[in-house]
Amino acid sequence: MGWSRHGKDSGKGRRSYHHGNLREALVEAALGLIAAKGPAGFTFAEAAREAGVSPAAPYRHFRDRDALLAGVACQGFERFEAFLKTAWNDGRPDSFTAFGNLGKAYLAFARTEPAYYSAMFEAGVPLENHPELREAGDRAFAIVRDASEVLSRTLPPATRPPALMMALHVWALSHGIASLFARGDAARRKLPMTPEDLLEAAVLIYLQGLGLGGGGAGGRA
């Protein structure tokens, strides 16, 4: 990368851009500010200052603060998509187990990447102004929808639930638990059980209500 963090020798705590990737330096600066202040807690000029560049420099890549947040969120969704794709693993070892792994990956991402998670879901960037952000989110959601389609096909055609409905329900469950209990920052709430156990129980109850289950014939693909 084209930036480095100054240490005690220089008396500075910010990243200083030298000659490399300005866009990446600004994204990294924004991530640090989001972690410290939240997505609404800093200005475009602060991001430039944190990256060690002039206030005008960010305009080479981002037209405004929303565009910078959209860039951070897009990068987050790309990482999130990779998390989910690895967890699903093309439905291996079986669709029911792999489906549960998707939920675990959702929680793991929220815990390990809270700044990205905040930019993706809490920044309030207008999607109509940033179609690339909508597309990045749609690609991540498509993994959950495709997994739902595979799992629903284990039921007889007459009783199969709509895959989109399943995907939206499980996404909402995962997102709610992640936002409340699995965040890796000060916004995390305490819970007398692990977020993973809570999500596993909730998804199991939901799937069993649809006629799916891990132990029966309907739960294996």
N, CA and C of each residue as an Amber inpcrd file, in Angstrom:
protein
   663
   0.8350000  -1.1890000   0.0000000   0.0000000   0.0000000   0.0000000
   0.8720000   1.2410000   0.0000000   0.2700000   2.3890000  -0.3800000
   1.0220000   3.6140000  -0.4840000   0.9160000   4.4920000   0.7360000
   0.5010000   3.9440000   1.8790000   0.4500000   4.7320000   3.0930000
   1.0870000   3.9350000   4.2060000   1.5030000   4.6500000   5.2560000
   2.0440000   3.9780000   6.4230000   1.5590000   4.7130000   7.6580000
   1.5080000   4.0230000   8.7930000   1.0950000   4.6680000  10.0350000
   2.3300000   5.1960000  10.7400000   2.3150000   6.4880000  11.0050000
   3.4360000   7.0790000  11.7360000   3.4220000   6.6030000  13.1760000
   4.5810000   6.3330000  13.7250000   4.7040000   5.8810000  15.1010000
   5.1280000   7.0090000  16.0150000   5.6560000   6.6210000  17.1680000
   6.0280000   7.6140000  18.1760000   7.1470000   8.5200000  17.6970000
   7.9690000   8.0160000  16.7940000   9.1150000   8.8140000  16.3680000
   8.6910000  10.1170000  15.7150000   7.5570000  10.0920000  15.0040000
   7.1250000  11.2930000  14.3020000   6.1060000  12.0850000  15.0830000
   5.5530000  11.4580000  16.1560000   4.5640000  12.1470000  16.9540000
   3.2040000  12.2080000  16.3110000   2.9660000  11.4560000  15.2560000
   1.6810000  11.4690000  14.5670000   1.0240000  10.1050000  14.6850000
  -0.3080000  10.1000000  14.7080000  -1.0280000   8.8470000  14.8040000
  -1.8140000   8.5280000  13.5670000  -1.6780000   9.3460000  12.5320000
  -2.4880000   9.1390000  11.3380000  -1.7150000   8.3720000  10.2790000
  -2.4510000   7.9300000   9.2600000  -1.8070000   7.3090000   8.1100000
  -1.3190000   8.4180000   7.1880000  -0.1800000   8.2290000   6.6030000
   0.3580000   9.2520000   5.7080000   0.5250000   8.6600000   4.3180000
  -0.1430000   9.2560000   3.3580000  -0.0900000   8.7940000   1.9780000
   1.1950000   9.2760000   1.3260000   1.8320000   8.3910000   0.6100000
   3.0610000   8.7760000  -0.0660000   2.8880000   8.7530000  -1.5870000
   2.9090000   7.6030000  -2.2030000   2.9010000   7.5920000  -3.6630000
   2.0910000   6.4180000  -4.2140000   1.4040000   5.7050000  -3.3670000
   0.7240000   4.4940000  -3.8420000  -0.7380000   4.7290000  -4.1410000
  -1.5760000   3.8720000  -3.6140000  -2.9890000   3.8560000  -3.9450000
  -3.7590000   4.8240000  -3.0440000  -4.0780000   5.9810000  -3.5670000
  -4.7950000   6.9930000  -2.7920000  -6.1830000   6.5080000  -2.4110000
  -6.8590000   5.8640000  -3.3400000  -8.2120000   5.3790000  -3.0460000
  -8.2010000   4.4270000  -1.8520000  -7.2680000   3.4870000  -1.8500000
  -7.1940000   2.5210000  -0.7560000  -6.8210000   3.2130000   0.5570000
  -5.9600000   4.2080000   0.4840000  -5.5820000   4.9450000   1.6910000
  -6.7950000   5.6540000   2.2870000  -7.6520000   6.2070000   1.4440000
  -8.8460000   6.8950000   1.9260000  -9.8530000   5.9080000   2.5070000
  -9.9930000   4.7540000   1.8800000 -10.8880000   3.7240000   2.4180000
 -10.4000000   3.2660000   3.7810000  -9.0930000   3.0450000   3.9040000
  -8.5460000   2.6210000   5.1900000  -8.7240000   3.7180000   6.2510000
  -8.5460000   4.9610000   5.8560000  -8.7480000   6.0610000   6.7830000
 -10.2050000   6.1150000   7.2380000 -11.1230000   5.9500000   6.2910000
 -12.5460000   5.9590000   6.6250000 -12.8940000   4.8090000   7.5620000
 -12.3300000   3.6440000   7.3290000 -12.5870000   2.5040000   8.2110000
 -12.1630000   2.8100000   9.6430000 -11.0130000   3.4240000   9.7940000
 -10.5520000   3.7760000  11.1280000 -11.4680000   4.7860000  11.8010000
 -11.9460000   5.7510000  11.0360000 -12.8510000   6.7490000  11.5860000
 -14.2130000   6.1560000  11.9180000 -14.6940000   5.2460000  11.0860000
 -15.9580000   4.5650000  11.3690000 -15.8370000   3.7720000  12.6600000
 -14.7250000   3.0820000  12.8260000 -14.5140000   2.2980000  14.0430000
 -14.4910000   3.1950000  15.2750000 -13.9460000   4.3890000  15.1340000
 -13.8030000   5.2880000  16.2770000 -15.0500000   6.1280000  16.5340000
 -15.7330000   6.5350000  15.4580000 -16.8010000   7.5300000  15.5960000
 -18.1380000   7.1100000  14.9920000 -18.1700000   5.9770000  14.2840000
 -19.3880000   5.5950000  13.5820000 -19.4260000   6.2140000  12.1950000
 -20.2780000   5.6950000  11.3090000 -20.2860000   6.1740000   9.9220000
 -20.7630000   7.6130000   9.7610000 -21.4650000   8.1530000  10.7530000
 -21.9470000   9.5290000  10.6620000 -21.0840000  10.4930000  11.4630000
 -19.9930000  10.0230000  12.0360000 -19.2550000  10.8210000  13.0070000
 -18.0270000  11.5240000  12.4810000 -17.8330000  11.5670000  11.1690000
 -16.6390000  12.2400000  10.6550000 -16.9590000  12.9260000   9.3340000
 -16.1120000  13.8540000   8.9570000 -16.2980000  14.6020000   7.7210000
 -15.3480000  14.0890000   6.6390000 -15.6160000  14.5400000   5.4180000
 -14.7500000  14.2100000   4.2920000 -13.3450000  14.7410000   4.5460000
 -13.2610000  15.9430000   5.1080000 -11.9600000  16.5450000   5.3880000
 -11.1890000  15.7450000   6.4320000 -11.9000000  15.2070000   7.4220000
 -11.2350000  14.3790000   8.4310000 -10.6530000  13.1230000   7.8060000
 -11.3690000  12.5370000   6.8610000 -10.8490000  11.3450000   6.1840000
  -9.5740000  11.6830000   5.4260000  -9.5600000  12.8450000   4.7740000
  -8.3490000  13.2730000   4.0680000  -7.2040000  13.4800000   5.0400000
  -7.5020000  14.1380000   6.1530000  -6.4590000  14.3880000   7.1530000
  -5.9230000  13.0810000   7.7290000  -6.8120000  12.1290000   8.0090000
  -6.3880000  10.8280000   8.5330000  -5.5110000  10.0850000   7.5390000
  -5.8000000  10.2600000   6.2600000  -4.9860000   9.6180000   5.2120000
  -3.7000000  10.3810000   4.9410000  -3.5800000  11.5970000   5.5020000
  -2.3600000  12.3700000   5.3170000  -2.2850000  13.0870000   3.9980000
  -3.4450000  13.4800000   3.4450000  -3.4730000  14.1850000   2.1660000
  -4.2280000  15.4920000   2.3260000  -4.1710000  16.3260000   1.3110000
  -4.8550000  17.6170000   1.3520000  -6.3620000  17.4120000   1.2720000
  -7.1580000  18.3780000   1.7320000  -8.6190000  18.2470000   1.6700000
  -9.1470000  18.0610000   0.2520000  -8.4030000  18.5260000  -0.7400000
  -8.8580000  18.3940000  -2.1260000  -8.5330000  17.0280000  -2.7360000
  -7.5630000  16.3250000  -2.1660000  -7.0980000  15.0740000  -2.7720000
  -8.1810000  14.0050000  -2.9140000  -9.0770000  13.8220000  -1.9370000
 -10.0830000  12.7530000  -2.0840000 -10.9730000  12.8880000  -3.3040000
 -11.1300000  14.1130000  -3.8090000 -12.0180000  14.3220000  -4.9460000
 -11.4930000  13.6780000  -6.2220000 -10.2780000  13.2240000  -6.2050000
  -9.7610000  12.4820000  -7.3610000 -10.4860000  11.1440000  -7.5180000
 -10.9990000  10.6120000  -6.4150000 -11.6340000   9.2960000  -6.4490000
 -13.0810000   9.2970000  -5.9670000 -13.4440000  10.2290000  -5.0820000
 -14.7810000  10.2350000  -4.4980000 -15.3630000  11.6470000  -4.5920000
 -16.5760000  11.7660000  -5.1090000 -17.1270000  13.1020000  -5.3110000
 -17.5700000  13.7600000  -4.0010000 -17.8510000  12.9280000  -2.9850000
 -18.2620000  13.4740000  -1.6940000 -18.1300000  12.3850000  -0.6280000
 -18.5600000  12.7100000   0.5770000 -18.4490000  11.7770000   1.6940000
 -19.2990000  10.5290000   1.4760000 -20.4930000  10.6890000   0.9160000
 -21.3350000   9.5310000   0.6310000 -20.6480000   8.5680000  -0.3320000
 -19.9690000   9.1200000  -1.3170000 -19.2710000   8.2680000  -2.2820000
 -18.1500000   7.4880000  -1.6050000 -17.4660000   8.1440000  -0.6570000
 -16.4220000   7.4420000   0.0950000 -17.0310000   6.3150000   0.9190000
 -18.1310000   6.5930000   1.6200000 -18.7940000   5.5480000   2.4060000
 -19.2890000   4.4310000   1.5130000 -19.7940000   4.7760000   0.3250000
 -20.2380000   3.7520000  -0.6150000 -19.0660000   2.8800000  -1.0460000
 -17.9090000   3.4970000  -1.2500000 -16.7270000   2.7260000  -1.6140000
 -16.3100000   1.7670000  -0.5160000 -16.3680000   2.2410000   0.7340000
 -16.0590000   1.3690000   1.8680000 -17.0610000   0.2280000   1.9320000
 -18.3480000   0.5560000   1.7940000 -19.3920000  -0.4670000   1.8830000
 -19.2800000  -1.4840000   0.7520000 -18.9660000  -1.0340000  -0.4480000
 -18.7860000  -1.9620000  -1.5720000 -17.6650000  -2.9470000  -1.2840000
 -16.5600000  -2.4310000  -0.7810000 -15.4440000  -3.3040000  -0.4350000
 -15.8490000  -4.2820000   0.6600000 -16.6520000  -3.7830000   1.6220000
 -17.1490000  -4.6640000   2.6710000 -18.0300000  -5.7680000   2.1190000
 -18.9290000  -5.4300000   1.2120000 -19.8050000  -6.4450000   0.6360000
 -19.0210000  -7.4760000  -0.1780000 -17.9510000  -7.0500000  -0.8140000
 -17.1060000  -8.0020000  -1.5440000 -16.4740000  -9.0020000  -0.5840000
 -15.9890000  -8.5030000   0.5400000 -15.4210000  -9.3930000   1.5530000
 -16.5000000 -10.2880000   2.1550000 -17.6710000  -9.6940000   2.3850000
 -18.8030000 -10.4320000   2.9470000 -19.2250000 -11.5450000   2.0030000
 -19.2890000 -11.2490000   0.7200000 -19.6360000 -12.2580000  -0.2820000
 -18.6630000 -13.4320000  -0.2280000 -17.3790000 -13.1210000  -0.0930000
 -16.3720000 -14.1800000  -0.0060000 -16.5680000 -15.0120000   1.2540000
 -16.8960000 -14.3700000   2.3780000 -17.2000000 -15.0870000   3.6220000
 -18.3310000 -16.0840000   3.3890000 -19.4290000 -15.5920000   2.8020000
 -20.6090000 -16.4270000   2.6160000 -20.3490000 -17.5560000   1.6160000
 -19.6370000 -17.2470000   0.5640000 -19.3500000 -18.2620000  -0.4550000
 -18.5130000 -19.3950000   0.1320000 -17.5270000 -19.0430000   0.9410000
 -16.7040000 -20.0650000   1.5880000 -17.5330000 -20.9050000   2.5450000
 -18.4150000 -20.2550000   3.2910000 -19.2440000 -20.9740000   4.2580000
 -20.2170000 -21.9260000   3.5670000 -20.8370000 -21.4840000   2.4980000
 -21.7920000 -22.3270000   1.7800000 -21.0890000 -23.5070000   1.1240000
 -19.9310000 -23.2640000   0.5450000 -19.0820000 -24.3350000   0.0050000
 -19.8610000 -25.2330000  -0.9550000 -20.6710000 -24.6140000  -1.8070000
 -21.4690000 -25.3650000  -2.7840000 -22.3410000 -26.4320000  -2.1310000
 -22.8070000 -26.1380000  -0.9120000 -23.7300000 -27.0590000  -0.2550000
 -23.0950000 -28.2700000   0.3940000 -21.7870000 -28.2430000   0.5610000
 -21.1090000 -29.3800000   1.1950000 -20.9290000 -29.1270000   2.6930000
 -20.9220000 -30.1610000   3.5240000 -21.0680000 -31.5940000   3.2110000
 -22.5070000 -32.0040000   2.8900000 -23.4880000 -31.1990000   3.3140000
 -24.8780000 -31.3920000   2.9270000 -25.5440000 -30.0310000   3.0350000
 -26.6840000 -29.8840000   2.3890000 -27.2960000 -28.5620000   2.2870000
 -27.7190000 -28.0040000   3.6380000 -28.1790000 -28.8480000   4.5480000
 -28.6370000 -28.3700000   5.8450000 -27.4620000 -27.8230000   6.6590000
 -26.3800000 -28.5800000   6.7180000 -25.1930000 -28.1330000   7.4500000
 -24.6030000 -26.8780000   6.8290000 -24.5100000 -26.8740000   5.5010000
 -23.9430000 -25.7140000   4.8140000 -24.8030000 -24.4740000   5.0210000
 -26.1120000 -24.6620000   5.0810000 -27.0150000 -23.5390000   5.3270000
 -26.7520000 -22.9390000   6.7110000 -26.5520000 -23.7910000   7.6980000
 -26.2100000 -23.3110000   9.0340000 -24.8790000 -22.5860000   9.0540000
 -23.9430000 -23.0390000   8.2290000 -22.6390000 -22.3820000   8.1640000
 -22.7430000 -20.9610000   7.6300000 -23.7450000 -20.7070000   6.7800000
 -23.9520000 -19.3500000   6.2880000 -24.2440000 -18.3970000   7.4410000
 -25.1120000 -18.8310000   8.3530000 -25.4260000 -17.9930000   9.5040000
 -24.2140000 -17.7300000  10.3690000 -23.4020000 -18.7560000  10.5770000
 -22.1910000 -18.5840000  11.3690000 -21.2420000 -17.5900000  10.6970000
 -21.1750000 -17.6470000   9.3710000 -20.3150000 -16.7220000   8.6420000
 -20.8170000 -15.2890000   8.7740000 -22.1330000 -15.1220000   8.7650000
 -22.7230000 -13.7890000   8.9430000 -22.2700000 -13.1920000  10.2820000
 -22.3870000 -13.9900000  11.3340000 -21.9890000 -13.5140000  12.6590000
 -20.4860000 -13.2700000  12.7380000 -19.7210000 -14.1450000  12.1250000
 -18.2610000 -13.9890000  12.1560000 -17.8320000 -12.7030000  11.4640000
 -18.4950000 -12.3820000  10.3640000 -18.1470000 -11.1510000   9.6530000
 -18.4630000  -9.9320000  10.5070000 -19.6390000  -9.9270000  11.1180000
 -20.0160000  -8.7920000  11.9660000 -19.0460000  -8.6170000  13.1250000
 -18.5380000  -9.7250000  13.6510000 -17.6290000  -9.6640000  14.7960000
 -16.2290000  -9.2210000  14.3810000 -15.7550000  -9.7250000  13.2680000
 -14.3680000  -9.4620000  12.8790000 -14.2040000  -8.2160000  12.0250000
 -15.2880000  -7.7510000  11.4010000 -15.2120000  -6.5860000  10.5250000
 -16.2880000  -5.5630000  10.8840000 -16.3070000  -5.0820000  12.1390000
 -17.4130000  -4.2060000  12.5460000 -17.4610000  -2.8810000  11.7940000
 -16.3100000  -2.3530000  11.3850000 -16.3250000  -1.0860000  10.6530000
 -16.9280000  -1.2770000   9.2660000 -16.5210000  -2.3350000   8.5810000
 -17.1540000  -2.6470000   7.2980000 -18.6540000  -2.8770000   7.4810000
 -19.0120000  -3.6470000   8.4990000 -20.4170000  -3.9780000   8.7520000
 -21.2290000  -2.7040000   8.9690000 -20.6720000  -1.7700000   9.7040000
 -21.3540000  -0.5120000   9.9590000 -21.5160000   0.2960000   8.6780000
 -20.4790000   0.3440000   7.8620000 -20.5720000   1.0700000   6.5900000
 -21.6090000   0.4370000   5.6700000 -21.6840000  -0.8650000   5.6630000
 -22.5970000  -1.5840000   4.7850000 -24.0590000  -1.3890000   5.1670000
 -24.3420000  -1.4040000   6.4730000 -25.7230000  -1.4680000   6.9130000
 -26.2150000  -0.2630000   7.7140000 -25.3240000   0.6290000   8.0970000
 -25.7300000   1.7170000   8.9870000 -25.3730000   3.1020000   8.4710000
 -24.7130000   3.1920000   7.3440000 -24.2460000   4.4950000   6.8630000
 -25.3570000   5.3090000   6.2140000 -26.4230000   4.6640000   5.7680000
 -27.5350000   5.3880000   5.1640000 -27.2150000   5.9890000   3.8090000
 -26.2920000   5.3830000   3.0630000 -25.9590000   5.8940000   1.7320000
 -27.1120000   5.5870000   0.7800000 -27.6510000   6.5820000   0.0630000
 -28.7810000   6.3440000  -0.8610000 -28.3950000   5.3840000  -1.9840000
 -29.0820000   4.2600000  -2.0500000 -28.7380000   3.2580000  -3.0540000
 -29.0170000   3.7380000  -4.4690000 -30.0340000   4.6100000  -4.6120000
 -30.3490000   5.0840000  -5.9630000 -29.2210000   5.9280000  -6.5480000
 -28.3900000   6.4930000  -5.6870000 -27.2500000   7.2840000  -6.1580000
 -25.9850000   6.4530000  -6.3350000 -26.0260000   5.2200000  -5.8500000
 -24.8350000   4.3690000  -5.8990000 -25.2430000   2.9480000  -6.3060000
 -25.5730000   2.7590000  -7.5760000 -26.0090000   1.4300000  -8.0270000
 -24.9650000   0.3530000  -7.8030000 -23.6910000   0.7250000  -7.7930000
 -22.6460000  -0.2720000  -7.5630000 -22.7520000  -0.8620000  -6.1600000
 -23.2420000  -0.0640000  -5.2090000 -23.4180000  -0.5540000  -3.8480000
 -24.5910000  -1.5250000  -3.7820000 -25.6770000  -1.1910000  -4.4610000
 -26.8140000  -2.1150000  -4.5200000 -26.3960000  -3.4450000  -5.1500000
 -25.6310000  -3.3700000  -6.2290000 -25.2040000  -4.5920000  -6.9250000
 -24.2980000  -5.4390000  -6.0350000 -23.4200000  -4.8020000  -5.2850000
 -22.5330000  -5.5540000  -4.3950000 -23.3380000  -6.2540000  -3.3090000
 -24.3340000  -5.5600000  -2.7490000 -25.1940000  -6.1940000  -1.7550000
 -26.0090000  -7.3190000  -2.3330000 -26.4960000  -7.1300000  -3.5540000
 -27.2910000  -8.1680000  -4.2030000 -26.4730000  -9.4330000  -4.4530000
 -25.2020000  -9.2690000  -4.7860000 -24.3580000 -10.4430000  -5.0280000
 -24.1690000 -11.2500000  -3.7470000 -24.0180000 -10.5600000  -2.6250000
 -23.8890000 -11.2770000  -1.3530000 -25.1940000 -11.9810000  -1.0010000
 -26.3180000 -11.2710000  -1.1450000 -27.6150000 -11.8560000  -0.8270000
 -27.9200000 -13.0400000  -1.7360000 -27.4430000 -13.0030000  -2.9800000
 -27.7180000 -14.0910000  -3.9260000 -27.1910000 -15.4290000  -3.4240000
 -26.1170000 -15.4160000  -2.6430000 -25.5910000 -16.6660000  -2.1020000
 -26.5970000 -17.2740000  -1.1410000 -27.1990000 -16.4370000  -0.2860000
 -28.2120000 -16.9350000   0.6500000 -29.4450000 -17.4000000  -0.1020000
 -29.8300000 -16.6740000  -1.1350000 -31.0040000 -17.0790000  -1.9130000
 -30.7490000 -18.3980000  -2.6380000 -29.5860000 -18.5440000  -3.2510000
 -29.2700000 -19.7990000  -3.9390000 -29.2390000 -20.9650000  -2.9570000
 -28.6900000 -20.7370000  -1.7750000 -28.6600000 -21.7880000  -0.7550000
 -30.0770000 -22.1560000  -0.3220000 -30.9380000 -21.1600000  -0.2050000
 -32.3370000 -21.4170000   0.1520000 -33.0270000 -22.2350000  -0.9260000
 -32.7170000 -21.9480000  -2.1710000 -33.2980000 -22.6990000  -3.2840000
 -32.8820000 -24.1660000  -3.2180000 -31.6060000 -24.4070000  -2.9410000
 -31.1180000 -25.7850000  -2.8470000 -31.8140000 -26.5170000  -1.6980000
 -31.9120000 -25.8590000  -0.5610000 -32.5200000 -26.4970000   0.6010000
 -34.0100000 -26.7370000   0.3880000 -34.6940000 -25.7930000  -0.2220000
 -36.1350000 -25.9630000  -0.4220000 -36.4440000 -27.1110000  -1.3750000
 -35.5070000 -27.4060000  -2.2690000 -35.7340000 -28.5050000  -3.2270000
 -35.6940000 -29.8760000  -2.5710000 -35.3030000 -29.9300000  -1.3100000
 -35.3370000 -31.2220000  -0.6160000 -36.7470000 -31.5890000  -0.1680000
 -37.6820000 -30.6490000  -0.3080000 -39.0810000 -30.9120000   0.0310000
 -39.8820000 -31.2470000  -1.2210000 -41.0040000 -31.9370000  -1.0760000
 -41.8700000 -32.1990000  -2.2340000 -42.3170000 -30.8840000  -2.8610000
 -42.4870000 -30.8510000  -4.1820000 -42.8450000 -29.5990000  -4.8670000
 -44.0610000 -28.8990000  -4.2760000 -45.0460000 -29.6470000  -3.8360000
 -46.2830000 -29.0410000  -3.3430000 -46.0890000 -28.2960000  -2.0250000
 -45.0310000 -28.6120000  -1.2920000 -44.8250000 -27.9850000   0.0280000
 -43.5620000 -27.1330000   0.0930000 -42.9590000 -26.8980000  -1.0490000
 -41.7270000 -26.1040000  -1.0420000 -42.0270000 -24.6370000  -0.7610000
 -41.3150000 -24.0440000   0.1760000 -41.4910000 -22.6010000   0.4110000
 -40.7500000 -21.8090000  -0.6590000 -41.1750000 -20.5950000  -0.9460000
 -40.4340000 -19.7660000  -1.9060000 -39.0170000 -19.4970000  -1.4040000
 -38.0460000 -19.7030000  -2.2670000 -36.6500000 -19.5210000  -1.8620000
 -36.3730000 -18.0880000  -1.4380000 -36.9770000 -17.1250000  -2.1200000
 -36.7510000 -15.7250000  -1.7610000 -37.2710000 -15.4380000  -0.3540000
 -38.4390000 -15.9810000  -0.0220000 -38.9840000 -15.8030000   1.3200000
 -38.0350000 -16.3830000   2.3610000 -37.5560000 -17.5980000   2.1230000
 -36.6200000 -18.2270000   3.0520000 -35.3700000 -17.3760000   3.2280000
 -34.8180000 -16.9190000   2.1160000 -33.5830000 -16.1470000   2.1640000
 -33.7780000 -14.8590000   2.9530000 -34.9000000 -14.1770000   2.7200000
 -35.1610000 -12.9290000   3.4340000 -35.3550000 -13.1750000   4.9260000
 -36.0610000 -14.2480000   5.2750000 -36.2810000 -14.5490000   6.6830000
 -34.9660000 -14.8710000   7.3940000 -34.1520000 -15.6970000   6.7790000
 -32.8950000 -16.0920000   7.4170000 -31.9130000 -14.9210000   7.4440000
 -31.9130000 -14.1200000   6.3880000 -31.0680000 -12.9130000   6.3840000
 -31.4750000 -12.0000000   7.5410000 -32.7830000 -11.8060000   7.7240000
 -33.2640000 -10.9320000   8.7990000 -32.8930000 -11.4890000  10.1730000
 -33.0310000 -12.7960000  10.3490000 -32.6350000 -13.4160000  11.6110000
 -31.1440000 -13.1970000  11.8750000 -30.3500000 -13.4880000  10.8880000
 -28.8980000 -13.3640000  11.0470000 -28.4980000 -11.9230000  11.3000000
 -29.1030000 -11.0130000  10.5470000 -28.7390000  -9.6090000  10.6870000
 -29.1490000  -9.0660000  12.0520000 -30.3210000  -9.4480000  12.5120000
 -30.7710000  -8.9770000  13.8140000 -29.8710000  -9.4400000  14.9390000
 -29.5240000 -10.7100000  14.9250000 -28.6580000 -11.2470000  15.9770000
 -27.2550000 -10.6600000  15.8700000 -26.7650000 -10.5150000  14.6390000
 -25.4350000  -9.9240000  14.4600000 -25.3980000  -8.4890000  14.9620000
 -26.4260000  -7.7130000  14.6330000 -26.4400000  -6.3050000  15.0240000
 -26.5640000  -6.1280000  16.5270000 -27.3180000  -7.0080000  17.1720000
 -27.5450000  -6.8780000  18.6030000 -26.4420000  -7.5090000  19.4520000
 -25.9390000  -8.6760000  18.9970000 -25.1150000  -9.4720000  19.8980000
 -23.7440000  -9.8690000  19.3520000 -23.5420000  -9.8160000  18.0500000
 -22.3040000 -10.3610000  17.4980000 -21.3480000  -9.2970000  16.9930000
 -21.6520000  -8.0300000  17.2420000 -20.7560000  -6.9790000  16.8000000
 -19.4360000  -7.0600000  17.5500000 -18.3600000  -6.7230000  16.8700000
 -17.0560000  -6.7250000  17.5170000 -16.6660000  -5.3670000  18.0450000
 -17.6400000  -4.5710000  18.4950000 -17.3370000  -3.2330000  18.9880000
 -18.2100000  -2.9140000  20.1920000 -18.2300000  -1.6520000  20.5920000
 -18.9440000  -1.2540000  21.8000000 -20.4570000  -1.3420000  21.6680000
 -20.9650000  -1.5150000  20.4450000 -22.4180000  -1.6120000  20.2460000
 -22.9590000  -2.9930000  20.6040000 -22.0810000  -3.9280000  20.8740000
 -22.5180000  -5.2970000  21.1590000 -23.2350000  -5.3760000  22.5040000
 -24.3560000  -6.0810000  22.5240000 -25.1080000  -6.2990000  23.7580000
 -24.7190000  -7.6440000  24.3610000 -24.8590000  -7.7500000  25.6670000
 -24.5350000  -8.9990000  26.3410000 -25.6850000  -9.9820000  26.2000000
 -25.3260000 -11.2610000  26.1790000 -26.3070000 -12.3210000  25.9710000
 -25.8910000 -13.5200000  26.8070000 -26.8430000 -14.1900000  27.5020000
 -26.4720000 -15.3370000  28.3410000 -26.1890000 -16.6090000  27.5640000
 -26.0720000 -16.4910000  26.2470000 -25.6890000 -17.6120000  25.3920000
 -24.9210000 -17.0170000  24.2200000 -24.2420000 -17.8520000  23.4720000
 -23.4740000 -17.3030000  22.3610000 -24.4170000 -16.8950000  21.2350000
 -24.0470000 -15.8830000  20.4610000 -24.8650000 -15.5260000  19.3070000
 -25.0430000 -16.6980000  18.3450000 -23.9910000 -17.5150000  18.2130000
 -24.0840000 -18.6730000  17.3210000 -25.1570000 -19.6520000  17.7950000
 -25.2050000 -19.8990000  19.1030000 -26.2320000 -20.8100000  19.6310000
 -27.6220000 -20.2320000  19.4320000 -27.7560000 -18.9360000  19.6440000
 -29.0560000 -18.2880000  19.4690000 -29.5140000 -18.3910000  18.0150000
 -28.6160000 -18.1090000  17.0870000 -28.9830000 -18.1670000  15.6750000
 -29.2740000 -19.5970000  15.2440000 -28.4570000 -20.5460000  15.6910000
 -28.6730000 -21.9430000  15.3260000 -30.0520000 -22.4130000  15.7810000
 -30.4180000 -22.0540000  17.0080000 -31.7290000 -22.4540000  17.5180000
 -32.8500000 -21.7900000  16.7290000 -32.7060000 -20.5140000  16.4220000
 -33.7430000 -19.7840000  15.6910000 -33.9200000 -20.3450000  14.2820000
 -32.8180000 -20.6130000  13.5930000 -32.9080000 -21.1480000  12.2310000
 -33.4730000 -22.5590000  12.2460000 -33.0780000 -23.3570000  13.2330000
 -33.5990000 -24.7230000  13.3280000 -35.1150000 -24.7030000  13.5150000
 -35.5930000 -23.8650000  14.4240000 -37.0430000 -23.7650000  14.6480000
 -37.7470000 -23.3070000  13.3710000 -37.1530000 -22.3310000  12.6860000
 -37.7410000 -21.8220000  11.4470000 -37.8090000 -22.9090000  10.3740000
 -36.6900000 -23.6020000  10.1840000 -36.6580000 -24.6280000   9.1350000
 -37.5780000 -25.8040000   9.4630000 -37.6290000 -26.1670000  10.7140000
 -38.5360000 -27.2470000  11.0990000 -39.9870000 -26.8480000  10.8570000
 -40.2930000 -25.5680000  11.0370000 -41.6370000 -25.0950000  10.7500000
 -41.9920000 -25.1980000   9.2820000 -40.9710000 -25.1910000   8.4280000
 -41.1780000 -25.3470000   6.9880000 -41.1750000 -26.8110000   6.5660000
 -40.9130000 -27.7000000   7.5250000 -40.8370000 -29.1100000   7.1830000
 -39.4360000 -29.5940000   6.8930000 -38.4590000 -28.7350000   7.1730000
 -37.0620000 -29.0950000   6.9720000 -36.4230000 -29.3820000   8.3210000
 -35.4210000 -30.2530000   8.3320000 -34.7400000 -30.5530000   9.5900000
 -33.4450000 -31.2570000   9.3120000 -32.5320000 -31.1240000  10.2660000
 -31.1990000 -31.7090000  10.0610000 -31.1570000 -33.2060000  10.2050000
 -32.1330000 -33.7780000  10.9040000 -32.0230000 -35.2090000  11.1730000
 -32.8410000 -36.0830000  10.2530000 -33.8300000 -35.4540000   9.5790000
 -34.7130000 -36.2690000   8.7660000 -34.3120000 -36.3100000   7.3160000
 -35.1100000 -37.0140000   6.5350000 -34.7910000 -37.1720000   5.1230000
 -34.8430000 -35.8430000   4.3930000 -35.7250000 -34.9210000   4.8810000
 -35.8550000 -33.6450000   4.2350000 -34.6860000 -32.7240000   4.4590000
 -33.8180000 -33.0510000   5.3820000 -32.7220000 -32.1460000   5.7130000
 -31.4480000 -32.4370000   4.9920000 -31.4250000 -33.4070000   4.1470000
 -30.1890000 -33.7570000   3.4320000 -30.3910000 -33.5940000   1.9510000
 -29.3280000 -33.1070000   1.3040000 -29.3960000 -32.9660000  -0.1420000
 -28.2420000 -33.7320000  -0.7640000
